[in-house]
Amino acid sequence: MSRPAPGTAAIQPFQDYLRDGIVAADLPDLHPLLAAREQLRAFSTLFHGGEEIVMVRLLVLRAIGERGDAPDWSPQELREHFAWLDPVKFDTVIGRLRDNGLLAWDAHSQRYRISPVGRQALSALGLLVQFNAEGDELAYVTAQLAAGQAVGKVGAADLQHLLSRLNELREDFDQAVLSGSEHRIRQAADTLQSVWHWVEKGTELIRAIAADDDLDVATHRVAQQIGRAQSAMLRQASVFQRALNQLDRHRVHLGASGLSSSDVNRFLRACDPTALADMATDALTIAPQPAFVLGPIALDVAEYELVEREREAADEAGLPPPRDAPEDLQAPVAADDYAHAAQWLDQLRTLDTAAPLGDWVPQDSFAVSAYRLSLLGLIGDAGAENRSGVSAQLAQLPMQWRVDAAFERIDRAGVALMSRGRLLPAGVDDAAAPDIEMPDMTAHGVTDDVEGDDAVAPVARRRRAATPSAETGTSPAPARRKKTA
């Protein structure tokens, strides 16, 4: 394969990756890469293929470059030094490094030496391998900037790598604090502690770079941004300490053992999956045992999930079919039926003497009888003056009614027993009320005995022959009615 002459670069193949109308020579970001085509080809040679062959190439190239007192190697010296490698595969590796310009072959002395491009690749890889621990990526970038600043070659693009890494670390630290996880906060604090030395070195480096009067505007602006990012990272130590103090106030201590929930958390994180599985044996069940769930509540929830939810899903949720607007704009109002109340009012108006409740209240059915008895509570209501209709007229009736602490048997109109009482029109003395014959209620657990000195034995009364008929619903015949003209 023919290679371009030194100082030139073939850019025609890049056209295959560009859109129509775009020329590779017009891309500013492509010019530095084209200028370093030889160095990039060296890395392509080293890292082309599988991981094993890449390791062998790096191993051979580093071993050749480590002999600084005698940099030239004869083929026999190479075979003896790499005797542990397969001869055929070793010759293949040496041939690839020589053909791609990483090894230089001197035909006059018949010896190998590392080419300048190979030496640059080895130097870059050696610096990269030194910073392979966690947190050393910031050290690697800072070291590169320090080397560039020492020789006076620091640009805005080089500073952007440091600024980007500082912003990434600051974002990770902020997310750790917002998470509220003690593990993440302590891990972030350890990371900050590991890069603290390099942040301070970077601060000194940025101070020296910013003091350069020959620095261009773009590079000076990036240097200022790096200084602000470093200041924000230096303040993270106090932020972590405040977050840890707050977590310490909410830490749960396990009795008087001295252990806390944080200790248990760290112990579980240190265990491998096998140890965690062993601890979970006989401690966890595949299906939970809901001993705390009440049976009726569980049954009610299950009924909803199995029946009601399906029923709700099957219900028609659409709008009803369209209908014509009604012609009558007045909504119908159901008429109230006060027929029984009006009949009861007419009967009460005819009374002019005391009358027993047992003769007048029961009529037709139990519902009507109970309704007639409840209407008696309106008699004498003080708020009747603000009402109108049958209820107001009942409240204004000139009468009273009394109920005794005794029962009498009715056995009609759906009423078996009823409290003994009487209706008293205005002007009628309660003492003039007729005596009421009380039936024998011993079988029902009701007696007429009244304790005390004022106990009065009930006297017998004679029931009138004319009693209201439950079948016809006729009103009882009173003893005496008002005279009418």
Buried (B, 14 or more C-beta within 10 A) or exposed (E): EEEEEEEEBEBEEBEEEEEEEEEBEEBEEBBEEBEBBBBBBBBEBBEEEEEEBEEBBBEBBBEBBEEEEEBBBEEEBBBEBBEEBEEEEBBEBBEBBBEBBBBBBEEEEEBBBBBEBBBBBBEBBEEEEEBEEEBBBBBBBBBBBBEBBEEEEBBBEBBBBBBEBBBEBBEBBBEBBEEEBBEBBBEBBEBBEBBBEBBEBBBEBBEBBBEBEEBEEEBBEBBEBBBEBBEBBBEBBEBBEEBBEEBEEEEEEEEEEEEBBBBEEEEEEEEEEEEEEEEEEEEEEEEEEEEEEEEEEEEEEEEEEEEEEEEEEEEEEEEEEEEEEEEEEEEEEEEEEEEBBBBBBEBBBBBBBBBBBBBBBBBBBEEBBBBBBEBBEBBBBEEBEEBEEBBBBBBBBEBBBEEBEBBBBBEBBBBEBBBBBBBBBEEBEEEEBBEBEBBEBEEEEBEBEEEEEEEEEBEEEEEEEEBBBBEEBEBBEBEEEEEEE
